[in-house]
Amino acid sequence: MWHIQEHRNIDKICGKLPQQIVKKYELWKNIVFRHGPDKLRAFPGFHDETLKGQRKNQRSSRLSLQYWVTYSVHQDIVTVYVLEITPHHY
């Protein structure tokens, strides 16, 4: 089992998000907790990918067309750090 450590503001952020995004985030956390972040690639709807540039050590998963969850993985301590849930600006 994996540990998920959320940024201290995630609860506050989730309070402002649409309910379907919060439900999808809970599903995302459940998958990561039980199977690890590698399992997210089996679900094409999450469109899990490695970020580039200054965020090259982070990953993101799609919660909807607009909202993404950004996280980093530290294998040595088997912890996923959820950094933010933000709308993607096109």
PDB file of N, CA, C and O in Angstrom:
ATOM      1  N   MET A   1       0.831  -1.177   0.000  1.00  0.00           N
ATOM      2  CA  MET A   1       0.000   0.000   0.000  1.00  0.00           C
ATOM      3  C   MET A   1       0.881   1.248   0.000  1.00  0.00           C
ATOM      4  O   MET A   1       1.962   1.260   0.588  1.00  0.00           O
ATOM      5  N   TRP A   2       0.415   2.263  -0.648  1.00  0.00           N
ATOM      6  CA  TRP A   2       1.138   3.517  -0.780  1.00  0.00           C
ATOM      7  C   TRP A   2       0.608   4.530   0.234  1.00  0.00           C
ATOM      8  O   TRP A   2      -0.541   4.451   0.670  1.00  0.00           O
ATOM      9  N   HIS A   3       1.448   5.462   0.591  1.00  0.00           N
ATOM     10  CA  HIS A   3       1.044   6.569   1.451  1.00  0.00           C
ATOM     11  C   HIS A   3       0.807   7.783   0.561  1.00  0.00           C
ATOM     12  O   HIS A   3       1.583   8.041  -0.359  1.00  0.00           O
ATOM     13  N   ILE A   4      -0.252   8.520   0.828  1.00  0.00           N
ATOM     14  CA  ILE A   4      -0.546   9.734   0.083  1.00  0.00           C
ATOM     15  C   ILE A   4      -0.479  10.894   1.057  1.00  0.00           C
ATOM     16  O   ILE A   4      -1.248  10.961   2.015  1.00  0.00           O
ATOM     17  N   GLN A   5       0.428  11.788   0.809  1.00  0.00           N
ATOM     18  CA  GLN A   5       0.569  12.975   1.644  1.00  0.00           C
ATOM     19  C   GLN A   5       0.123  14.167   0.809  1.00  0.00           C
ATOM     20  O   GLN A   5       0.708  14.458  -0.234  1.00  0.00           O
ATOM     21  N   GLU A   6      -0.905  14.847   1.268  1.00  0.00           N
ATOM     22  CA  GLU A   6      -1.464  15.976   0.531  1.00  0.00           C
ATOM     23  C   GLU A   6      -0.890  17.287   1.062  1.00  0.00           C
ATOM     24  O   GLU A   6      -0.528  17.400   2.233  1.00  0.00           O
ATOM     25  N   HIS A   7      -0.821  18.249   0.190  1.00  0.00           N
ATOM     26  CA  HIS A   7      -0.428  19.593   0.604  1.00  0.00           C
ATOM     27  C   HIS A   7      -1.437  20.096   1.625  1.00  0.00           C
ATOM     28  O   HIS A   7      -2.608  19.719   1.576  1.00  0.00           O
ATOM     29  N   ARG A   8      -1.008  20.924   2.528  1.00  0.00           N
ATOM     30  CA  ARG A   8      -1.886  21.351   3.624  1.00  0.00           C
ATOM     31  C   ARG A   8      -3.117  22.119   3.146  1.00  0.00           C
ATOM     32  O   ARG A   8      -4.092  22.216   3.892  1.00  0.00           O
ATOM     33  N   ASN A   9      -3.108  22.660   1.950  1.00  0.00           N
ATOM     34  CA  ASN A   9      -4.244  23.432   1.434  1.00  0.00           C
ATOM     35  C   ASN A   9      -5.213  22.611   0.591  1.00  0.00           C
ATOM     36  O   ASN A   9      -6.192  23.165   0.091  1.00  0.00           O
ATOM     37  N   ILE A  10      -4.982  21.325   0.416  1.00  0.00           N
ATOM     38  CA  ILE A  10      -5.834  20.521  -0.463  1.00  0.00           C
ATOM     39  C   ILE A  10      -7.279  20.491   0.027  1.00  0.00           C
ATOM     40  O   ILE A  10      -8.199  20.566  -0.788  1.00  0.00           O
ATOM     41  N   ASP A  11      -7.502  20.383   1.334  1.00  0.00           N
ATOM     42  CA  ASP A  11      -8.884  20.383   1.835  1.00  0.00           C
ATOM     43  C   ASP A  11      -9.588  21.686   1.500  1.00  0.00           C
ATOM     44  O   ASP A  11     -10.760  21.678   1.124  1.00  0.00           O
ATOM     45  N   LYS A  12      -8.903  22.782   1.630  1.00  0.00           N
ATOM     46  CA  LYS A  12      -9.468  24.097   1.316  1.00  0.00           C
ATOM     47  C   LYS A  12      -9.762  24.198  -0.185  1.00  0.00           C
ATOM     48  O   LYS A  12     -10.799  24.724  -0.588  1.00  0.00           O
ATOM     49  N   ILE A  13      -8.843  23.692  -1.000  1.00  0.00           N
ATOM     50  CA  ILE A  13      -9.016  23.713  -2.454  1.00  0.00           C
ATOM     51  C   ILE A  13     -10.206  22.850  -2.860  1.00  0.00           C
ATOM     52  O   ILE A  13     -11.011  23.254  -3.700  1.00  0.00           O
ATOM     53  N   CYS A  14     -10.321  21.647  -2.257  1.00  0.00           N
ATOM     54  CA  CYS A  14     -11.422  20.738  -2.588  1.00  0.00           C
ATOM     55  C   CYS A  14     -12.773  21.338  -2.221  1.00  0.00           C
ATOM     56  O   CYS A  14     -13.780  21.031  -2.861  1.00  0.00           O
ATOM     57  N   GLY A  15     -12.806  22.188  -1.201  1.00  0.00           N
ATOM     58  CA  GLY A  15     -14.054  22.837  -0.820  1.00  0.00           C
ATOM     59  C   GLY A  15     -14.573  23.797  -1.874  1.00  0.00           C
ATOM     60  O   GLY A  15     -15.762  24.114  -1.893  1.00  0.00           O
ATOM     61  N   LYS A  16     -13.693  24.264  -2.754  1.00  0.00           N
ATOM     62  CA  LYS A  16     -14.067  25.217  -3.799  1.00  0.00           C
ATOM     63  C   LYS A  16     -14.287  24.554  -5.157  1.00  0.00           C
ATOM     64  O   LYS A  16     -14.744  25.204  -6.097  1.00  0.00           O
ATOM     65  N   LEU A  17     -13.963  23.264  -5.266  1.00  0.00           N
ATOM     66  CA  LEU A  17     -14.061  22.562  -6.547  1.00  0.00           C
ATOM     67  C   LEU A  17     -15.474  22.034  -6.779  1.00  0.00           C
ATOM     68  O   LEU A  17     -16.218  21.821  -5.821  1.00  0.00           O
ATOM     69  N   PRO A  18     -15.855  21.819  -8.045  1.00  0.00           N
ATOM     70  CA  PRO A  18     -17.130  21.155  -8.330  1.00  0.00           C
ATOM     71  C   PRO A  18     -17.130  19.740  -7.740  1.00  0.00           C
ATOM     72  O   PRO A  18     -16.085  19.096  -7.652  1.00  0.00           O
ATOM     73  N   GLN A  19     -18.292  19.276  -7.345  1.00  0.00           N
ATOM     74  CA  GLN A  19     -18.415  17.990  -6.660  1.00  0.00           C
ATOM     75  C   GLN A  19     -17.887  16.825  -7.503  1.00  0.00           C
ATOM     76  O   GLN A  19     -17.277  15.906  -6.957  1.00  0.00           O
ATOM     77  N   GLN A  20     -18.109  16.842  -8.823  1.00  0.00           N
ATOM     78  CA  GLN A  20     -17.639  15.728  -9.654  1.00  0.00           C
ATOM     79  C   GLN A  20     -16.114  15.674  -9.711  1.00  0.00           C
ATOM     80  O   GLN A  20     -15.548  14.594  -9.883  1.00  0.00           O
ATOM     81  N   ILE A  21     -15.442  16.808  -9.570  1.00  0.00           N
ATOM     82  CA  ILE A  21     -13.982  16.828  -9.554  1.00  0.00           C
ATOM     83  C   ILE A  21     -13.473  16.229  -8.243  1.00  0.00           C
ATOM     84  O   ILE A  21     -12.492  15.486  -8.235  1.00  0.00           O
ATOM     85  N   VAL A  22     -14.139  16.553  -7.142  1.00  0.00           N
ATOM     86  CA  VAL A  22     -13.747  15.999  -5.844  1.00  0.00           C
ATOM     87  C   VAL A  22     -13.929  14.483  -5.852  1.00  0.00           C
ATOM     88  O   VAL A  22     -13.084  13.757  -5.328  1.00  0.00           O
ATOM     89  N   LYS A  23     -15.026  13.998  -6.443  1.00  0.00           N
ATOM     90  CA  LYS A  23     -15.256  12.549  -6.528  1.00  0.00           C
ATOM     91  C   LYS A  23     -14.189  11.869  -7.382  1.00  0.00           C
ATOM     92  O   LYS A  23     -13.718  10.785  -7.039  1.00  0.00           O
ATOM     93  N   LYS A  24     -13.808  12.495  -8.482  1.00  0.00           N
ATOM     94  CA  LYS A  24     -12.776  11.926  -9.342  1.00  0.00           C
ATOM     95  C   LYS A  24     -11.425  11.933  -8.620  1.00  0.00           C
ATOM     96  O   LYS A  24     -10.637  11.002  -8.786  1.00  0.00           O
ATOM     97  N   TYR A  25     -11.149  12.965  -7.827  1.00  0.00           N
ATOM     98  CA  TYR A  25      -9.926  13.022  -7.040  1.00  0.00           C
ATOM     99  C   TYR A  25      -9.907  11.907  -5.995  1.00  0.00           C
ATOM    100  O   TYR A  25      -8.868  11.290  -5.764  1.00  0.00           O
ATOM    101  N   GLU A  26     -11.049  11.649  -5.365  1.00  0.00           N
ATOM    102  CA  GLU A  26     -11.138  10.557  -4.394  1.00  0.00           C
ATOM    103  C   GLU A  26     -10.886   9.217  -5.073  1.00  0.00           C
ATOM    104  O   GLU A  26     -10.219   8.354  -4.502  1.00  0.00           O
ATOM    105  N   LEU A  27     -11.410   9.028  -6.282  1.00  0.00           N
ATOM    106  CA  LEU A  27     -11.137   7.814  -7.054  1.00  0.00           C
ATOM    107  C   LEU A  27      -9.646   7.721  -7.378  1.00  0.00           C
ATOM    108  O   LEU A  27      -9.047   6.653  -7.255  1.00  0.00           O
ATOM    109  N   TRP A  28      -9.059   8.828  -7.787  1.00  0.00           N
ATOM    110  CA  TRP A  28      -7.630   8.871  -8.083  1.00  0.00           C
ATOM    111  C   TRP A  28      -6.817   8.458  -6.858  1.00  0.00           C
ATOM    112  O   TRP A  28      -5.897   7.647  -6.967  1.00  0.00           O
ATOM    113  N   LYS A  29      -7.157   9.014  -5.689  1.00  0.00           N
ATOM    114  CA  LYS A  29      -6.439   8.662  -4.456  1.00  0.00           C
ATOM    115  C   LYS A  29      -6.605   7.186  -4.121  1.00  0.00           C
ATOM    116  O   LYS A  29      -5.650   6.545  -3.683  1.00  0.00           O
ATOM    117  N   ASN A  30      -7.786   6.641  -4.316  1.00  0.00           N
ATOM    118  CA  ASN A  30      -8.047   5.235  -4.027  1.00  0.00           C
ATOM    119  C   ASN A  30      -7.181   4.328  -4.901  1.00  0.00           C
ATOM    120  O   ASN A  30      -6.607   3.356  -4.410  1.00  0.00           O
ATOM    121  N   ILE A  31      -7.086   4.641  -6.186  1.00  0.00           N
ATOM    122  CA  ILE A  31      -6.253   3.852  -7.107  1.00  0.00           C
ATOM    123  C   ILE A  31      -4.788   3.925  -6.699  1.00  0.00           C
ATOM    124  O   ILE A  31      -4.100   2.905  -6.657  1.00  0.00           O
ATOM    125  N   VAL A  32      -4.312   5.122  -6.401  1.00  0.00           N
ATOM    126  CA  VAL A  32      -2.901   5.302  -6.018  1.00  0.00           C
ATOM    127  C   VAL A  32      -2.616   4.605  -4.697  1.00  0.00           C
ATOM    128  O   VAL A  32      -1.576   3.963  -4.555  1.00  0.00           O
ATOM    129  N   PHE A  33      -3.509   4.717  -3.737  1.00  0.00           N
ATOM    130  CA  PHE A  33      -3.305   4.108  -2.426  1.00  0.00           C
ATOM    131  C   PHE A  33      -3.211   2.591  -2.523  1.00  0.00           C
ATOM    132  O   PHE A  33      -2.354   1.977  -1.887  1.00  0.00           O
ATOM    133  N   ARG A  34      -4.086   1.990  -3.314  1.00  0.00           N
ATOM    134  CA  ARG A  34      -4.129   0.527  -3.399  1.00  0.00           C
ATOM    135  C   ARG A  34      -3.082  -0.060  -4.333  1.00  0.00           C
ATOM    136  O   ARG A  34      -2.481  -1.089  -4.027  1.00  0.00           O
ATOM    137  N   HIS A  35      -2.859   0.599  -5.490  1.00  0.00           N
ATOM    138  CA  HIS A  35      -2.038  -0.009  -6.533  1.00  0.00           C
ATOM    139  C   HIS A  35      -0.792   0.778  -6.909  1.00  0.00           C
ATOM    140  O   HIS A  35       0.064   0.262  -7.627  1.00  0.00           O
ATOM    141  N   GLY A  36      -0.674   2.002  -6.443  1.00  0.00           N
ATOM    142  CA  GLY A  36       0.476   2.828  -6.795  1.00  0.00           C
ATOM    143  C   GLY A  36       0.206   3.682  -8.014  1.00  0.00           C
ATOM    144  O   GLY A  36      -0.728   3.408  -8.766  1.00  0.00           O
ATOM    145  N   PRO A  37       1.010   4.715  -8.223  1.00  0.00           N
ATOM    146  CA  PRO A  37       0.791   5.639  -9.328  1.00  0.00           C
ATOM    147  C   PRO A  37       1.001   5.024 -10.713  1.00  0.00           C
ATOM    148  O   PRO A  37       0.480   5.552 -11.695  1.00  0.00           O
ATOM    149  N   ASP A  38       1.742   3.936 -10.818  1.00  0.00           N
ATOM    150  CA  ASP A  38       1.939   3.298 -12.120  1.00  0.00           C
ATOM    151  C   ASP A  38       0.636   2.736 -12.677  1.00  0.00           C
ATOM    152  O   ASP A  38       0.479   2.631 -13.894  1.00  0.00           O
ATOM    153  N   LYS A  39      -0.282   2.380 -11.818  1.00  0.00           N
ATOM    154  CA  LYS A  39      -1.572   1.823 -12.250  1.00  0.00           C
ATOM    155  C   LYS A  39      -2.422   2.876 -12.960  1.00  0.00           C
ATOM    156  O   LYS A  39      -3.326   2.516 -13.714  1.00  0.00           O
ATOM    157  N   LEU A  40      -2.160   4.156 -12.744  1.00  0.00           N
ATOM    158  CA  LEU A  40      -2.935   5.222 -13.389  1.00  0.00           C
ATOM    159  C   LEU A  40      -2.811   5.164 -14.900  1.00  0.00           C
ATOM    160  O   LEU A  40      -3.711   5.603 -15.615  1.00  0.00           O
ATOM    161  N   ARG A  41      -1.711   4.629 -15.389  1.00  0.00           N
ATOM    162  CA  ARG A  41      -1.518   4.532 -16.845  1.00  0.00           C
ATOM    163  C   ARG A  41      -2.484   3.539 -17.478  1.00  0.00           C
ATOM    164  O   ARG A  41      -2.715   3.588 -18.686  1.00  0.00           O
ATOM    165  N   ALA A  42      -3.051   2.637 -16.679  1.00  0.00           N
ATOM    166  CA  ALA A  42      -4.016   1.670 -17.196  1.00  0.00           C
ATOM    167  C   ALA A  42      -5.377   2.325 -17.452  1.00  0.00           C
ATOM    168  O   ALA A  42      -6.232   1.741 -18.118  1.00  0.00           O
ATOM    169  N   PHE A  43      -5.574   3.523 -16.929  1.00  0.00           N
ATOM    170  CA  PHE A  43      -6.824   4.257 -17.109  1.00  0.00           C
ATOM    171  C   PHE A  43      -6.560   5.450 -18.024  1.00  0.00           C
ATOM    172  O   PHE A  43      -6.031   6.462 -17.565  1.00  0.00           O
ATOM    173  N   PRO A  44      -6.914   5.359 -19.310  1.00  0.00           N
ATOM    174  CA  PRO A  44      -6.585   6.448 -20.238  1.00  0.00           C
ATOM    175  C   PRO A  44      -7.264   7.770 -19.894  1.00  0.00           C
ATOM    176  O   PRO A  44      -6.795   8.823 -20.325  1.00  0.00           O
ATOM    177  N   GLY A  45      -8.346   7.745 -19.137  1.00  0.00           N
ATOM    178  CA  GLY A  45      -9.038   8.974 -18.772  1.00  0.00           C
ATOM    179  C   GLY A  45      -8.221   9.879 -17.875  1.00  0.00           C
ATOM    180  O   GLY A  45      -8.442  11.090 -17.854  1.00  0.00           O
ATOM    181  N   PHE A  46      -7.274   9.311 -17.126  1.00  0.00           N
ATOM    182  CA  PHE A  46      -6.441  10.127 -16.245  1.00  0.00           C
ATOM    183  C   PHE A  46      -5.299  10.802 -17.004  1.00  0.00           C
ATOM    184  O   PHE A  46      -4.740  11.786 -16.519  1.00  0.00           O
ATOM    185  N   HIS A  47      -4.948  10.300 -18.164  1.00  0.00           N
ATOM    186  CA  HIS A  47      -3.897  10.893 -19.002  1.00  0.00           C
ATOM    187  C   HIS A  47      -2.683  11.262 -18.147  1.00  0.00           C
ATOM    188  O   HIS A  47      -2.197  12.392 -18.196  1.00  0.00           O
ATOM    189  N   ASP A  48      -2.207  10.299 -17.370  1.00  0.00           N
ATOM    190  CA  ASP A  48      -1.085  10.522 -16.459  1.00  0.00           C
ATOM    191  C   ASP A  48       0.193  10.723 -17.257  1.00  0.00           C
ATOM    192  O   ASP A  48       0.496   9.945 -18.161  1.00  0.00           O
ATOM    193  N   GLU A  49       0.950  11.781 -16.918  1.00  0.00           N
ATOM    194  CA  GLU A  49       2.161  12.084 -17.677  1.00  0.00           C
ATOM    195  C   GLU A  49       3.205  12.779 -16.812  1.00  0.00           C
ATOM    196  O   GLU A  49       2.886  13.387 -15.790  1.00  0.00           O
ATOM    197  N   THR A  50       4.445  12.676 -17.242  1.00  0.00           N
ATOM    198  CA  THR A  50       5.554  13.367 -16.610  1.00  0.00           C
ATOM    199  C   THR A  50       5.581  14.796 -17.112  1.00  0.00           C
ATOM    200  O   THR A  50       5.378  15.047 -18.300  1.00  0.00           O
ATOM    201  N   LEU A  51       5.830  15.730 -16.214  1.00  0.00           N
ATOM    202  CA  LEU A  51       5.911  17.131 -16.607  1.00  0.00           C
ATOM    203  C   LEU A  51       7.323  17.474 -17.061  1.00  0.00           C
ATOM    204  O   LEU A  51       8.270  16.727 -16.814  1.00  0.00           O
ATOM    205  N   LYS A  52       7.448  18.608 -17.722  1.00  0.00           N
ATOM    206  CA  LYS A  52       8.734  19.025 -18.283  1.00  0.00           C
ATOM    207  C   LYS A  52       9.149  20.371 -17.699  1.00  0.00           C
ATOM    208  O   LYS A  52       8.374  21.022 -16.998  1.00  0.00           O
ATOM    209  N   GLY A  53      10.351  20.768 -17.991  1.00  0.00           N
ATOM    210  CA  GLY A  53      10.847  22.077 -17.560  1.00  0.00           C
ATOM    211  C   GLY A  53      11.165  22.102 -16.079  1.00  0.00           C
ATOM    212  O   GLY A  53      11.797  21.184 -15.555  1.00  0.00           O
ATOM    213  N   GLN A  54      10.723  23.162 -15.399  1.00  0.00           N
ATOM    214  CA  GLN A  54      11.002  23.314 -13.976  1.00  0.00           C
ATOM    215  C   GLN A  54      10.307  22.250 -13.141  1.00  0.00           C
ATOM    216  O   GLN A  54      10.702  22.011 -12.000  1.00  0.00           O
ATOM    217  N   ARG A  55       9.284  21.611 -13.682  1.00  0.00           N
ATOM    218  CA  ARG A  55       8.528  20.589 -12.951  1.00  0.00           C
ATOM    219  C   ARG A  55       8.867  19.184 -13.433  1.00  0.00           C
ATOM    220  O   ARG A  55       8.007  18.304 -13.395  1.00  0.00           O
ATOM    221  N   LYS A  56      10.085  18.953 -13.880  1.00  0.00           N
ATOM    222  CA  LYS A  56      10.453  17.675 -14.482  1.00  0.00           C
ATOM    223  C   LYS A  56      10.401  16.504 -13.504  1.00  0.00           C
ATOM    224  O   LYS A  56      10.331  15.358 -13.947  1.00  0.00           O
ATOM    225  N   ASN A  57      10.432  16.740 -12.214  1.00  0.00           N
ATOM    226  CA  ASN A  57      10.342  15.667 -11.225  1.00  0.00           C
ATOM    227  C   ASN A  57       8.912  15.431 -10.753  1.00  0.00           C
ATOM    228  O   ASN A  57       8.691  14.683  -9.800  1.00  0.00           O
ATOM    229  N   GLN A  58       7.956  16.051 -11.398  1.00  0.00           N
ATOM    230  CA  GLN A  58       6.553  15.924 -11.013  1.00  0.00           C
ATOM    231  C   GLN A  58       5.757  15.265 -12.124  1.00  0.00           C
ATOM    232  O   GLN A  58       6.207  15.164 -13.265  1.00  0.00           O
ATOM    233  N   ARG A  59       4.558  14.819 -11.758  1.00  0.00           N
ATOM    234  CA  ARG A  59       3.642  14.194 -12.703  1.00  0.00           C
ATOM    235  C   ARG A  59       2.285  14.870 -12.577  1.00  0.00           C
ATOM    236  O   ARG A  59       2.014  15.554 -11.591  1.00  0.00           O
ATOM    237  N   SER A  60       1.441  14.678 -13.570  1.00  0.00           N
ATOM    238  CA  SER A  60       0.084  15.202 -13.486  1.00  0.00           C
ATOM    239  C   SER A  60      -0.885  14.169 -14.036  1.00  0.00           C
ATOM    240  O   SER A  60      -0.547  13.368 -14.907  1.00  0.00           O
ATOM    241  N   SER A  61      -2.095  14.211 -13.503  1.00  0.00           N
ATOM    242  CA  SER A  61      -3.185  13.354 -13.970  1.00  0.00           C
ATOM    243  C   SER A  61      -4.403  14.231 -14.211  1.00  0.00           C
ATOM    244  O   SER A  61      -4.661  15.177 -13.467  1.00  0.00           O
ATOM    245  N   ARG A  62      -5.136  13.907 -15.243  1.00  0.00           N
ATOM    246  CA  ARG A  62      -6.321  14.678 -15.602  1.00  0.00           C
ATOM    247  C   ARG A  62      -7.519  14.198 -14.775  1.00  0.00           C
ATOM    248  O   ARG A  62      -7.827  13.007 -14.743  1.00  0.00           O
ATOM    249  N   LEU A  63      -8.186  15.141 -14.111  1.00  0.00           N
ATOM    250  CA  LEU A  63      -9.420  14.829 -13.403  1.00  0.00           C
ATOM    251  C   LEU A  63     -10.621  15.168 -14.267  1.00  0.00           C
ATOM    252  O   LEU A  63     -11.691  14.583 -14.101  1.00  0.00           O
ATOM    253  N   SER A  64     -10.454  16.097 -15.181  1.00  0.00           N
ATOM    254  CA  SER A  64     -11.448  16.452 -16.196  1.00  0.00           C
ATOM    255  C   SER A  64     -10.670  17.170 -17.296  1.00  0.00           C
ATOM    256  O   SER A  64      -9.443  17.245 -17.239  1.00  0.00           O
ATOM    257  N   LEU A  65     -11.373  17.695 -18.290  1.00  0.00           N
ATOM    258  CA  LEU A  65     -10.659  18.444 -19.323  1.00  0.00           C
ATOM    259  C   LEU A  65     -10.011  19.696 -18.751  1.00  0.00           C
ATOM    260  O   LEU A  65      -9.006  20.175 -19.276  1.00  0.00           O
ATOM    261  N   GLN A  66     -10.583  20.224 -17.681  1.00  0.00           N
ATOM    262  CA  GLN A  66     -10.078  21.469 -17.115  1.00  0.00           C
ATOM    263  C   GLN A  66      -9.174  21.266 -15.899  1.00  0.00           C
ATOM    264  O   GLN A  66      -8.199  22.001 -15.739  1.00  0.00           O
ATOM    265  N   TYR A  67      -9.469  20.294 -15.042  1.00  0.00           N
ATOM    266  CA  TYR A  67      -8.752  20.156 -13.779  1.00  0.00           C
ATOM    267  C   TYR A  67      -7.734  19.017 -13.809  1.00  0.00           C
ATOM    268  O   TYR A  67      -7.997  17.930 -14.324  1.00  0.00           O
ATOM    269  N   TRP A  68      -6.562  19.306 -13.239  1.00  0.00           N
ATOM    270  CA  TRP A  68      -5.462  18.356 -13.158  1.00  0.00           C
ATOM    271  C   TRP A  68      -4.978  18.271 -11.727  1.00  0.00           C
ATOM    272  O   TRP A  68      -5.050  19.250 -10.984  1.00  0.00           O
ATOM    273  N   VAL A  69      -4.485  17.112 -11.334  1.00  0.00           N
ATOM    274  CA  VAL A  69      -3.815  16.968 -10.045  1.00  0.00           C
ATOM    275  C   VAL A  69      -2.328  16.822 -10.336  1.00  0.00           C
ATOM    276  O   VAL A  69      -1.925  16.015 -11.174  1.00  0.00           O
ATOM    277  N   THR A  70      -1.525  17.604  -9.643  1.00  0.00           N
ATOM    278  CA  THR A  70      -0.073  17.575  -9.801  1.00  0.00           C
ATOM    279  C   THR A  70       0.521  16.913  -8.569  1.00  0.00           C
ATOM    280  O   THR A  70       0.163  17.248  -7.440  1.00  0.00           O
ATOM    281  N   TYR A  71       1.435  15.964  -8.792  1.00  0.00           N
ATOM    282  CA  TYR A  71       2.004  15.214  -7.670  1.00  0.00           C
ATOM    283  C   TYR A  71       3.431  14.796  -7.984  1.00  0.00           C
ATOM    284  O   TYR A  71       3.874  14.850  -9.131  1.00  0.00           O
ATOM    285  N   SER A  72       4.131  14.383  -6.957  1.00  0.00           N
ATOM    286  CA  SER A  72       5.466  13.813  -7.128  1.00  0.00           C
ATOM    287  C   SER A  72       5.530  12.507  -6.363  1.00  0.00           C
ATOM    288  O   SER A  72       4.807  12.316  -5.385  1.00  0.00           O
ATOM    289  N   VAL A  73       6.397  11.606  -6.806  1.00  0.00           N
ATOM    290  CA  VAL A  73       6.524  10.277  -6.211  1.00  0.00           C
ATOM    291  C   VAL A  73       7.946  10.113  -5.690  1.00  0.00           C
ATOM    292  O   VAL A  73       8.919  10.422  -6.378  1.00  0.00           O
ATOM    293  N   HIS A  74       8.041   9.628  -4.479  1.00  0.00           N
ATOM    294  CA  HIS A  74       9.341   9.336  -3.888  1.00  0.00           C
ATOM    295  C   HIS A  74       9.370   7.845  -3.578  1.00  0.00           C
ATOM    296  O   HIS A  74       8.826   7.403  -2.566  1.00  0.00           O
ATOM    297  N   GLN A  75      10.006   7.077  -4.455  1.00  0.00           N
ATOM    298  CA  GLN A  75      10.009   5.618  -4.359  1.00  0.00           C
ATOM    299  C   GLN A  75      10.681   5.114  -3.089  1.00  0.00           C
ATOM    300  O   GLN A  75      10.257   4.103  -2.529  1.00  0.00           O
ATOM    301  N   ASP A  76      11.708   5.791  -2.632  1.00  0.00           N
ATOM    302  CA  ASP A  76      12.449   5.271  -1.496  1.00  0.00           C
ATOM    303  C   ASP A  76      11.611   5.211  -0.223  1.00  0.00           C
ATOM    304  O   ASP A  76      11.855   4.365   0.637  1.00  0.00           O
ATOM    305  N   ILE A  77      10.622   6.101  -0.094  1.00  0.00           N
ATOM    306  CA  ILE A  77       9.761   6.053   1.084  1.00  0.00           C
ATOM    307  C   ILE A  77       8.318   5.720   0.716  1.00  0.00           C
ATOM    308  O   ILE A  77       7.429   5.780   1.566  1.00  0.00           O
ATOM    309  N   VAL A  78       8.085   5.370  -0.542  1.00  0.00           N
ATOM    310  CA  VAL A  78       6.781   4.943  -1.042  1.00  0.00           C
ATOM    311  C   VAL A  78       5.691   5.939  -0.629  1.00  0.00           C
ATOM    312  O   VAL A  78       4.706   5.569   0.009  1.00  0.00           O
ATOM    313  N   THR A  79       5.884   7.187  -0.999  1.00  0.00           N
ATOM    314  CA  THR A  79       4.936   8.239  -0.672  1.00  0.00           C
ATOM    315  C   THR A  79       4.619   9.041  -1.914  1.00  0.00           C
ATOM    316  O   THR A  79       5.504   9.341  -2.715  1.00  0.00           O
ATOM    317  N   VAL A  80       3.355   9.386  -2.069  1.00  0.00           N
ATOM    318  CA  VAL A  80       2.923  10.265  -3.147  1.00  0.00           C
ATOM    319  C   VAL A  80       2.569  11.604  -2.519  1.00  0.00           C
ATOM    320  O   VAL A  80       1.728  11.654  -1.622  1.00  0.00           O
ATOM    321  N   TYR A  81       3.186  12.681  -2.964  1.00  0.00           N
ATOM    322  CA  TYR A  81       2.910  14.019  -2.458  1.00  0.00           C
ATOM    323  C   TYR A  81       2.005  14.751  -3.447  1.00  0.00           C
ATOM    324  O   TYR A  81       2.439  15.105  -4.543  1.00  0.00           O
ATOM    325  N   VAL A  82       0.758  14.977  -3.063  1.00  0.00           N
ATOM    326  CA  VAL A  82      -0.167  15.717  -3.906  1.00  0.00           C
ATOM    327  C   VAL A  82       0.116  17.193  -3.682  1.00  0.00           C
ATOM    328  O   VAL A  82      -0.026  17.688  -2.564  1.00  0.00           O
ATOM    329  N   LEU A  83       0.512  17.895  -4.725  1.00  0.00           N
ATOM    330  CA  LEU A  83       0.930  19.280  -4.612  1.00  0.00           C
ATOM    331  C   LEU A  83      -0.201  20.264  -4.845  1.00  0.00           C
ATOM    332  O   LEU A  83      -0.323  21.253  -4.122  1.00  0.00           O
ATOM    333  N   GLU A  84      -1.037  20.001  -5.855  1.00  0.00           N
ATOM    334  CA  GLU A  84      -2.100  20.934  -6.171  1.00  0.00           C
ATOM    335  C   GLU A  84      -3.133  20.305  -7.091  1.00  0.00           C
ATOM    336  O   GLU A  84      -2.865  19.323  -7.783  1.00  0.00           O
ATOM    337  N   ILE A  85      -4.315  20.895  -7.078  1.00  0.00           N
ATOM    338  CA  ILE A  85      -5.376  20.572  -8.025  1.00  0.00           C
ATOM    339  C   ILE A  85      -5.768  21.900  -8.631  1.00  0.00           C
ATOM    340  O   ILE A  85      -6.315  22.763  -7.943  1.00  0.00           O
ATOM    341  N   THR A  86      -5.495  22.074  -9.915  1.00  0.00           N
ATOM    342  CA  THR A  86      -5.711  23.367 -10.534  1.00  0.00           C
ATOM    343  C   THR A  86      -6.425  23.233 -11.870  1.00  0.00           C
ATOM    344  O   THR A  86      -6.346  22.193 -12.523  1.00  0.00           O
ATOM    345  N   PRO A  87      -7.123  24.292 -12.274  1.00  0.00           N
ATOM    346  CA  PRO A  87      -7.690  24.293 -13.622  1.00  0.00           C
ATOM    347  C   PRO A  87      -6.580  24.532 -14.635  1.00  0.00           C
ATOM    348  O   PRO A  87      -5.668  25.327 -14.405  1.00  0.00           O
ATOM    349  N   HIS A  88      -6.671  23.844 -15.735  1.00  0.00           N
ATOM    350  CA  HIS A  88      -5.687  23.986 -16.805  1.00  0.00           C
ATOM    351  C   HIS A  88      -6.170  25.092 -17.722  1.00  0.00           C
ATOM    352  O   HIS A  88      -7.307  25.053 -18.193  1.00  0.00           O
ATOM    353  N   HIS A  89      -5.330  26.070 -17.982  1.00  0.00           N
ATOM    354  CA  HIS A  89      -5.704  27.189 -18.841  1.00  0.00           C
ATOM    355  C   HIS A  89      -5.216  26.920 -20.254  1.00  0.00           C
ATOM    356  O   HIS A  89      -4.036  26.652 -20.482  1.00  0.00           O
ATOM    357  N   TYR A  90      -6.132  26.996 -21.183  1.00  0.00           N
ATOM    358  CA  TYR A  90      -5.789  26.754 -22.593  1.00  0.00           C
ATOM    359  C   TYR A  90      -5.502  28.055 -23.293  1.00  0.00           C
ATOM    360  O   TYR A  90      -5.195  28.060 -24.485  1.00  0.00           O
TER     361      TYR A  90
END
